[in-house]
Amino acid sequence: MSESPKNPKVGLFVTCLVDLMRPSIGFAALKLLEDAGCEVVVPAQTCCGQPAFNSGDRQTTRDIALQVIDAFSDCRYVVAPSGSCGGMISRHYPELFHDDPGLAAKARALAARTFELVSFLTDVMKVEEVVARFPRRVTYHDSCSGLRELGVQSQPRKLLATIHGLELVEMEENDVCCGFGGTFAVKYGEISGAIVEKKSENIVASGAEVLLAGDLGCLMNMAGKLSREGKTIEVRHVAEVLAGMTDEPAIGAARDRDS
């Protein structure tokens, strides 16, 4: 798409983790989309179906996918602040209905208009900069699904470079898995733990004060490891920083009970 569409209707796919664990990411995504000129709606929704899909439960995944297809049927675009959920819809929904041409066509249509948040802002809406201030040294983790399924890598860095005061320092192996992988971390806890231990070492070695990424599951996994190690590095979703909405305590940080 060579030109930014005018005021497109965008359905915000909030994601389960954001809804239940970190709603501030959803509000940040809403602000960024509206600032870009989008008309944003939030249809009734539950899950993208990824946990069931990864566990081999195709029937439950199909049922969930049908709900999502119906809920977002009148949206020009579907945008998620998560590469894993965006990847699930855009890469895996069509294969769920290979035995039903009609449903497969609907799944392909939804897949074609589904995007991860930051890539949508830069690649579709042609956002060149954001108005935000964050005078901190940050490092960025490239989450697996966003990077490998959707090609999200340069887009967040492009917008982060426009934030006043922000310094981006790249960690070693920034594109290597953090060990979360959804149900992987549950099934293979020891392997997951070894992976996130190495990731934590690279985060600390970068000298960054703040860790950013585009997937809350990965962020929670890394924040947990850093916290258990007694590290004081803040962990935040990139949307919160891009939107200038960083008053919320960092992921995993204790809340002030009086606030």
C-alpha positions as CSV (number, residue, x, y, z in Angstrom):
1,M,0.0,0.0,0.0
2,S,1.7,3.2,-1.2
3,E,-0.4,5.7,0.6
4,S,-1.9,5.9,4.1
5,P,-5.6,5.2,4.1
6,K,-7.9,7.9,5.4
7,N,-9.5,7.2,8.8
8,P,-9.8,3.5,8.4
9,K,-12.0,1.5,10.8
10,V,-9.7,-0.6,12.9
11,G,-10.7,-3.4,15.2
12,L,-8.4,-3.5,18.2
13,F,-7.7,-7.1,19.2
14,V,-6.7,-6.5,22.8
15,T,-5.4,-10.0,23.6
16,C,-6.1,-12.1,26.7
17,L,-2.9,-11.2,28.6
18,V,-3.3,-7.5,28.0
19,D,-7.0,-7.6,29.1
20,L,-6.3,-9.6,32.2
21,M,-2.8,-8.5,33.2
22,R,-1.8,-5.2,31.7
23,P,-4.8,-3.1,30.3
24,S,-2.5,-0.1,30.0
25,I,-1.1,-1.6,26.9
26,G,-4.5,-1.7,25.3
27,F,-5.1,2.0,26.1
28,A,-1.7,2.9,24.7
29,A,-2.5,1.0,21.5
30,L,-5.8,2.8,21.3
31,K,-4.1,6.2,21.7
32,L,-1.5,5.4,19.0
33,L,-4.1,4.2,16.5
34,E,-6.3,7.3,17.1
35,D,-3.3,9.6,16.8
36,A,-2.6,8.0,13.5
37,G,-6.1,8.9,12.3
38,C,-7.9,5.6,12.8
39,E,-11.5,5.0,13.9
40,V,-11.0,2.4,16.5
41,V,-13.6,-0.1,17.7
42,V,-13.1,-2.9,20.3
43,P,-15.5,-5.8,19.4
44,A,-16.5,-8.4,22.0
45,Q,-13.7,-10.9,22.0
46,T,-12.0,-13.6,24.0
47,C,-8.8,-15.4,22.8
48,C,-7.1,-15.8,19.5
49,G,-7.0,-19.5,20.1
50,Q,-3.2,-19.9,20.2
51,P,-3.0,-21.9,23.5
52,A,-5.4,-24.5,22.1
53,F,-3.7,-24.5,18.7
54,N,-0.3,-25.0,20.3
55,S,-1.7,-27.9,22.4
56,G,-3.1,-29.7,19.3
57,D,-6.8,-28.9,20.1
58,R,-7.8,-28.0,16.6
59,Q,-11.6,-28.2,17.2
60,T,-11.5,-25.6,20.1
61,T,-9.2,-23.4,18.0
62,R,-11.7,-23.5,15.1
63,D,-14.5,-22.6,17.4
64,I,-12.6,-19.6,18.7
65,A,-11.4,-18.6,15.3
66,L,-15.0,-18.5,14.0
67,Q,-15.9,-16.1,16.9
68,V,-13.0,-13.8,16.0
69,I,-13.9,-13.9,12.2
70,D,-17.4,-12.9,13.0
71,A,-16.6,-10.2,15.6
72,F,-14.2,-8.4,13.3
73,S,-16.1,-8.9,10.0
74,D,-16.9,-5.3,9.4
75,C,-13.4,-3.9,10.3
76,R,-11.1,-2.7,7.5
77,Y,-8.1,-3.8,9.6
78,V,-7.5,-5.8,12.7
79,V,-4.6,-4.7,14.9
80,A,-3.1,-6.5,17.9
81,P,-0.3,-5.2,20.3
82,S,1.2,-8.7,20.0
83,G,3.1,-10.4,17.3
84,S,2.1,-13.8,18.6
85,C,-1.7,-13.1,18.4
86,G,-1.3,-11.2,15.2
87,G,0.7,-14.2,13.8
88,M,-1.9,-16.7,14.9
89,I,-4.7,-14.9,13.1
90,S,-2.8,-14.0,9.9
91,R,-0.7,-17.1,9.5
92,H,-2.6,-20.0,11.1
93,Y,-6.3,-19.3,10.8
94,P,-6.5,-20.2,7.1
95,E,-5.0,-23.6,7.7
96,L,-7.7,-24.4,10.3
97,F,-10.4,-24.5,7.6
98,H,-8.6,-26.2,4.7
99,D,-11.6,-28.6,4.5
100,D,-14.2,-25.9,4.1
101,P,-13.7,-23.5,1.1
102,G,-16.2,-21.0,2.4
103,L,-14.7,-20.7,5.8
104,A,-11.2,-20.8,4.5
105,A,-12.0,-17.8,2.3
106,K,-13.3,-15.9,5.3
107,A,-10.2,-16.8,7.3
108,R,-7.9,-15.7,4.5
109,A,-9.7,-12.4,4.2
110,L,-9.3,-11.7,7.9
111,A,-5.7,-12.8,7.8
112,A,-4.9,-10.4,5.0
113,R,-6.1,-7.4,7.0
114,T,-4.6,-8.4,10.4
115,F,-1.4,-6.6,11.6
116,E,0.8,-6.3,14.7
117,L,0.4,-2.8,16.1
118,V,3.8,-1.1,15.4
119,S,4.1,-2.6,11.9
120,F,0.6,-1.4,11.2
121,L,1.5,2.2,12.3
122,T,4.6,2.3,10.2
123,D,3.8,0.1,7.2
124,V,0.1,0.8,6.6
125,M,-0.6,4.2,8.3
126,K,2.9,5.5,7.3
127,V,3.6,7.0,10.8
128,E,7.0,8.5,10.7
129,E,7.3,9.7,14.3
130,V,5.5,9.9,17.6
131,V,5.3,12.7,20.1
132,A,6.7,11.3,23.4
133,R,9.5,11.9,25.9
134,F,11.4,9.0,27.6
135,P,14.9,10.1,28.7
136,R,16.1,6.5,29.4
137,R,18.6,4.0,28.0
138,V,16.5,1.1,26.6
139,T,17.1,-2.2,24.9
140,Y,14.7,-4.1,22.7
141,H,13.9,-7.8,22.5
142,D,12.6,-9.1,19.2
143,S,9.8,-11.6,20.1
144,C,9.8,-14.8,18.0
145,S,6.4,-14.6,16.4
146,G,6.5,-10.9,15.6
147,L,9.9,-11.3,14.0
148,R,9.7,-14.6,12.2
149,E,6.0,-14.7,11.3
150,L,5.3,-11.0,10.6
151,G,8.7,-9.5,9.9
152,V,8.5,-7.0,12.8
153,Q,12.0,-5.7,13.6
154,S,12.9,-2.3,12.1
155,Q,9.5,-0.8,12.7
156,P,9.7,-0.4,16.5
157,R,13.2,0.9,16.2
158,K,12.2,3.5,13.7
159,L,9.6,5.0,16.0
160,L,11.7,4.6,19.1
161,A,14.3,6.8,17.4
162,T,11.9,9.7,17.3
163,I,11.3,9.7,21.1
164,H,12.9,12.7,22.8
165,G,15.7,11.6,25.2
166,L,15.5,7.9,24.4
167,E,18.8,6.0,23.8
168,L,18.5,2.6,22.2
169,V,21.3,0.1,23.0
170,E,21.1,-3.3,21.3
171,M,21.7,-6.3,23.5
172,E,23.6,-9.4,22.2
173,E,21.2,-11.9,20.5
174,N,18.3,-9.6,20.6
175,D,16.5,-11.8,18.2
176,V,16.9,-15.0,20.2
177,C,13.9,-16.5,22.0
178,C,13.3,-15.5,25.7
179,G,12.1,-19.0,26.5
180,F,8.4,-18.2,27.0
181,G,6.7,-19.7,23.9
182,G,3.3,-19.9,25.7
183,T,2.6,-23.5,26.6
184,F,6.3,-24.3,25.9
185,A,7.3,-22.7,29.2
186,V,4.8,-24.9,31.0
187,K,5.7,-28.2,29.2
188,Y,9.5,-27.7,29.2
189,G,10.2,-25.6,32.3
190,E,13.8,-26.5,32.6
191,I,14.6,-25.6,29.0
192,S,12.6,-22.4,29.2
193,G,14.4,-21.4,32.4
194,A,17.8,-22.0,30.8
195,I,16.8,-19.9,27.8
196,V,15.5,-16.9,29.8
197,E,18.6,-17.1,32.0
198,K,20.8,-16.4,29.0
199,K,18.4,-13.7,27.8
200,S,18.6,-12.0,31.2
201,E,22.4,-12.0,31.0
202,N,22.3,-10.2,27.7
203,I,19.8,-7.7,28.9
204,V,21.9,-6.8,31.9
205,A,25.1,-6.7,29.9
206,S,23.6,-4.2,27.5
207,G,23.6,-1.5,30.3
208,A,20.0,-0.6,29.6
209,E,17.8,0.8,32.3
210,V,14.6,-0.4,30.5
211,L,13.7,-3.5,28.5
212,L,11.1,-3.1,25.8
213,A,9.3,-5.7,23.5
214,G,6.1,-6.0,21.7
215,D,4.6,-9.2,23.3
216,L,3.4,-9.2,26.9
217,G,4.0,-12.9,27.4
218,C,7.7,-12.5,26.6
219,L,7.8,-9.3,28.8
220,M,6.3,-11.1,31.8
221,N,8.7,-14.0,31.4
222,M,11.8,-11.8,31.2
223,A,10.5,-9.4,34.0
224,G,10.0,-12.4,36.3
225,K,13.5,-13.7,35.7
226,L,15.1,-10.2,36.2
227,S,13.0,-9.8,39.4
228,R,14.1,-13.1,40.8
229,E,17.7,-12.2,40.2
230,G,17.2,-8.9,42.1
231,K,17.8,-6.7,39.0
232,T,16.2,-3.3,38.9
233,I,15.8,-3.0,35.1
234,E,12.3,-1.8,34.2
235,V,10.2,-3.9,31.8
236,R,7.6,-2.2,29.5
237,H,5.6,-2.8,26.4
238,V,6.9,-0.7,23.5
239,A,3.4,0.7,22.9
240,E,3.4,2.3,26.4
241,V,6.6,4.2,25.6
242,L,5.6,5.2,22.1
243,A,2.3,6.5,23.4
244,G,4.0,8.5,26.2
245,M,2.0,6.5,28.8
246,T,4.6,5.4,31.3
247,D,3.0,6.4,34.6
248,E,1.9,2.9,35.2
249,P,4.5,0.8,37.3
250,A,6.8,-1.3,35.2
251,I,5.7,-4.9,34.4
252,G,6.3,-7.0,37.6
253,A,6.9,-3.9,39.7
254,A,5.1,-3.5,43.0
255,R,2.2,-1.1,43.1
256,D,1.8,1.7,45.6
257,R,-1.2,0.6,47.6
258,D,-2.1,4.2,48.3
259,S,-2.4,5.2,44.6
